[in-house]
């Protein structure tokens, strides 16, 4: 009696020319949907509401931010003024600072500024030098600059210490938390969370480039939902192909009824007749 044929697997059905051709068409349709989704996503950004902030009208720093609190979003990138004096001996040199197409170093000072709650500490990026050696020379000469005056510049949030190589004694990012550990002491009213990029640089340094922050663009939610719809359509097209393959595979699987028929048609061997006594 011939052995029953082995039922096909789902993978073998999917590799048949009919379904491979259907898959190619499905992938083409899904690719078109993906392109439309990408276009809708870009439209959701380009046509969103423009969020404009007036960062170029100079305001007192204390009107936008305060020490011992997180940097307020409206204060980031704003041009500000602050009255205070440099604390001698607290100058720091930051390496690998980019200015235009060149890489050099920053000189960062510790500014003691007046606030309604008393004198507070503020990190100030004083200027850029093409070499670390030149920046270090200028930093040493600043010990004599202790006169109190009006400072102006752009206020921004600190960068965090992740990029610095403390084991090698190299500081690359301006982190207020790190500078607090370097300064001799923090002023009584605490420290500001951000730092000031000075509008004027000391002799021997270049003014650090600090352009106005780019205008923010909101999200156009209608186009964003269209983007999600095209993604859904592409996935649904692939699902339809999968269901067609699976349905064809299930139709070729042996059913329970067929197994029962085979069992009923099986040949039974009769028992030998017993001789009569």
C-alpha distance (Angstrom), angle and dihedral (degrees) to the residues before:
residue distance angle dihedral
X1 . . .
X2 3.87 . .
X3 3.82 117.1 .
X4 3.79 114.3 -107.8
X5 3.83 115.8 -101.0
X6 3.81 115.5 -98.0
X7 3.83 109.9 -111.8
X8 3.82 114.6 -117.5
X9 3.78 121.2 -104.3
X10 3.78 123.7 -122.3
X11 3.80 89.8 -110.7
X12 3.80 92.9 52.4
X13 3.80 91.1 51.7
X14 3.82 90.9 49.6
X15 3.84 90.3 54.1
X16 3.77 94.4 57.5
X17 3.84 113.3 115.7
X18 3.79 91.7 -115.7
X19 3.79 93.9 57.8
X20 3.80 94.8 37.0
X21 3.79 88.5 57.0
X22 3.78 90.2 46.9
X23 3.81 89.3 49.8
X24 3.80 90.9 53.5
X25 3.79 90.5 53.4
X26 3.82 90.6 45.9
X27 3.81 92.2 51.3
X28 3.80 90.1 49.3
X29 3.79 90.6 52.7
X30 3.81 91.2 45.8
X31 3.82 90.0 50.6
X32 3.81 90.2 53.2
X33 3.80 89.8 49.8
X34 3.83 90.0 48.9
X35 3.80 90.5 52.4
X36 3.79 90.9 50.4
X37 3.81 89.8 48.0
X38 3.80 91.3 52.8
X39 3.80 90.7 48.9
X40 3.80 91.7 50.2
X41 3.81 90.9 48.4
X42 3.80 92.2 52.9
X43 3.80 88.7 46.9
X44 3.81 90.2 52.0
X45 3.81 88.5 59.9
X46 3.80 100.9 37.8
X47 3.81 95.7 46.8
X48 3.80 96.1 40.8
X49 3.78 122.0 115.4
X50 3.81 113.1 -77.8
X51 3.80 113.5 -122.9
X52 3.79 107.9 -150.2
X53 3.79 124.4 -169.8
X54 3.76 126.2 -171.9
X55 3.80 100.7 -129.5
X56 3.82 97.2 153.7
X57 3.79 99.6 67.1
X58 3.79 103.2 94.8
X59 3.78 114.6 -124.1
X60 3.81 134.2 173.1
X61 3.79 111.1 -89.7
X62 3.79 91.1 -128.6
X63 3.82 89.7 59.7
X64 3.82 90.7 60.5
X65 3.79 105.8 31.7
X66 3.79 142.7 11.3
X67 3.80 135.1 -152.3
X68 3.80 121.4 -95.4
X69 3.83 93.7 26.9
X70 3.78 133.6 91.7
X71 3.78 117.5 -87.2
X72 3.80 109.6 -88.8
X73 3.81 113.7 -123.6
X74 3.80 92.9 -129.2
X75 3.80 90.1 55.2
X76 3.81 95.5 56.0
X77 3.79 110.8 106.2
X78 3.80 93.6 3.3
X79 3.79 122.9 139.9
X80 3.79 108.4 -119.5
X81 3.77 144.3 168.6
X82 3.79 129.4 -138.7
X83 3.80 132.3 178.3
X84 3.77 117.2 -135.6
X85 3.79 149.1 97.5
X86 3.79 136.4 -102.0
X87 3.79 116.5 -101.5
X88 3.83 106.3 -128.5
X89 3.79 117.3 -123.3
X90 3.81 95.4 22.0
X91 3.81 97.0 95.9
X92 3.82 116.7 130.2
X93 3.80 131.5 -167.5
X94 3.80 118.6 -141.4
X95 3.81 117.3 -161.2
X96 3.82 133.1 -149.6
X97 3.78 94.5 34.2
X98 3.80 114.5 158.9
X99 3.81 121.1 -136.7
X100 3.78 111.7 179.3
X101 3.79 104.0 -48.6
X102 3.81 96.1 -23.5
X103 3.80 130.8 87.1
X104 3.78 119.4 -142.3
X105 3.79 140.5 127.2
X106 3.78 140.2 -69.5
X107 3.78 127.8 -137.9
X108 3.80 110.6 -142.1
X109 3.77 123.0 -167.8
X110 3.80 137.4 -166.3
X111 3.78 110.4 -116.9
X112 3.80 120.9 -163.2
X113 3.82 103.9 -152.3
X114 3.77 132.7 -175.2
X115 3.81 118.0 -112.7
X116 3.81 133.5 169.6
X117 3.82 87.9 -100.5
X118 3.81 95.2 49.4
X119 3.80 135.3 -88.5
X120 3.82 114.6 -19.4
X121 3.81 135.0 -174.9
X122 3.79 121.0 -108.6
X123 3.80 127.3 179.3
X124 3.80 112.1 -133.1
X125 3.82 125.7 -166.2
X126 3.81 99.4 -142.8
X127 3.79 101.9 -174.3
X128 3.81 151.0 -50.1
X129 3.79 130.5 -95.0
X130 3.82 128.0 -170.6
X131 3.80 92.6 -127.4
X132 3.78 135.6 35.7
X133 3.81 90.3 -128.1
X134 3.80 92.7 56.7
X135 3.80 91.0 47.5
X136 3.82 90.7 50.7
X137 3.83 91.4 52.0
X138 3.79 91.9 52.3
X139 3.82 90.9 46.2
X140 3.81 90.9 56.2
X141 3.80 92.2 49.9
X142 3.82 91.6 54.8
X143 3.81 93.0 72.0
X144 3.79 88.0 86.6
X145 3.83 93.4 51.5
X146 3.80 101.4 88.6
X147 3.82 100.4 132.4
X148 3.79 116.0 130.3
X149 3.79 113.0 -123.0
X150 3.81 145.1 143.5
X151 3.80 112.9 -74.1
X152 3.81 123.6 -159.5
X153 3.78 132.4 -171.7
X154 3.79 146.0 102.6
X155 3.79 119.2 -54.3
X156 3.79 119.6 -144.2
X157 3.81 141.3 159.4
X158 3.77 121.5 -87.6
X159 3.79 122.4 -101.3
X160 3.78 103.8 -130.0
X161 3.82 124.5 -118.7
X162 3.82 99.0 -95.3
X163 3.82 96.8 108.6
X164 3.80 96.3 48.8
X165 3.80 122.2 102.0
X166 3.79 101.2 -142.4
X167 3.82 94.2 171.4
X168 3.80 89.5 61.1
X169 3.80 91.3 42.6
X170 3.81 92.1 -114.5
X171 3.79 124.2 135.9
X172 3.78 117.0 -164.3
X173 3.82 105.1 162.3
X174 3.77 131.2 53.9
X175 3.78 106.7 -118.1
X176 3.77 118.1 169.9
X177 3.79 90.9 -157.8
X178 3.80 90.7 55.0
X179 3.80 93.6 46.5
X180 3.80 91.3 52.4
X181 3.80 87.2 62.6
X182 3.82 90.6 49.9
X183 3.79 99.5 46.2
X184 3.81 117.8 86.8
X185 3.78 90.1 -121.0
X186 3.80 142.1 -19.4
X187 3.79 119.5 -113.7
X188 3.84 117.5 -101.6
X189 3.83 95.5 -103.1
X190 3.81 92.5 53.5
X191 3.82 130.3 -119.4
X192 3.79 134.5 -58.6
X193 3.79 115.1 -114.9
X194 3.82 93.9 -134.8
X195 3.77 133.3 47.1
X196 3.80 138.1 -126.5
X197 3.82 124.3 -118.7
X198 3.79 101.8 -150.2
X199 3.78 117.4 -125.8
X200 3.84 90.6 -146.3
X201 3.79 125.6 44.6
X202 3.82 128.0 -147.4
X203 3.80 118.7 -109.3
X204 3.79 110.4 -73.7
X205 3.82 94.6 31.7
X206 3.79 134.8 84.9
X207 3.79 122.6 -128.4
X208 3.80 108.9 -99.0
X209 3.79 112.4 -114.8
X210 3.80 109.2 -112.9
X211 3.81 111.7 165.6
X212 3.77 122.6 -173.1
X213 3.81 112.8 -82.2
X214 3.80 116.2 -96.5
X215 3.78 117.9 -97.9
X216 3.78 110.9 -96.5
X217 3.79 121.2 -126.2
X218 3.78 122.3 -150.4
X219 3.79 127.1 -144.9
X220 3.79 124.3 -88.6
X221 3.79 99.4 -139.1
X222 3.81 95.9 -165.4
X223 3.81 92.6 58.7
X224 3.79 89.9 42.2
X225 3.81 91.0 57.5
X226 3.82 89.3 48.8
X227 3.81 86.4 54.1
X228 3.82 90.0 54.7
X229 3.80 91.0 47.5
X230 3.81 93.4 55.3
X231 3.80 90.0 49.4
X232 3.81 88.9 52.3
X233 3.81 92.1 49.2
X234 3.80 91.5 52.2
X235 3.80 92.8 50.2
X236 3.79 90.9 45.2
X237 3.82 91.3 54.5
X238 3.80 89.6 54.9
X239 3.79 90.3 47.5
X240 3.81 91.7 53.7
X241 3.81 90.4 54.0
X242 3.79 90.3 49.9
X243 3.81 92.2 50.2
X244 3.82 91.6 50.9
X245 3.79 91.1 52.3
X246 3.79 92.4 45.9
X247 3.82 93.0 48.6
X248 3.81 90.7 51.6
X249 3.78 90.5 48.4
X250 3.80 93.1 49.6
X251 3.81 91.7 50.9
X252 3.80 90.1 58.9
X253 3.79 95.5 49.9
X254 3.84 116.9 104.4
X255 3.78 111.0 -101.9
X256 3.80 127.3 -136.9
X257 3.83 90.5 -115.0
X258 3.79 91.3 58.1
X259 3.79 90.3 52.1
X260 3.82 90.0 51.7
X261 3.81 91.5 51.5
X262 3.77 91.0 50.5
X263 3.78 89.7 50.5
X264 3.82 92.6 50.1
X265 3.81 92.9 47.9
X266 3.77 92.9 50.8
X267 3.82 113.0 122.5
X268 3.74 113.6 -110.9
X269 3.77 120.3 -153.7
X270 3.81 110.9 -133.5
X271 3.75 117.7 -129.6
X272 3.85 114.9 -109.3
X273 3.79 114.7 -99.2
X274 3.75 115.2 -104.3
X275 3.87 116.0 -126.1
X276 3.76 114.9 -111.2
X277 3.73 116.3 -111.7
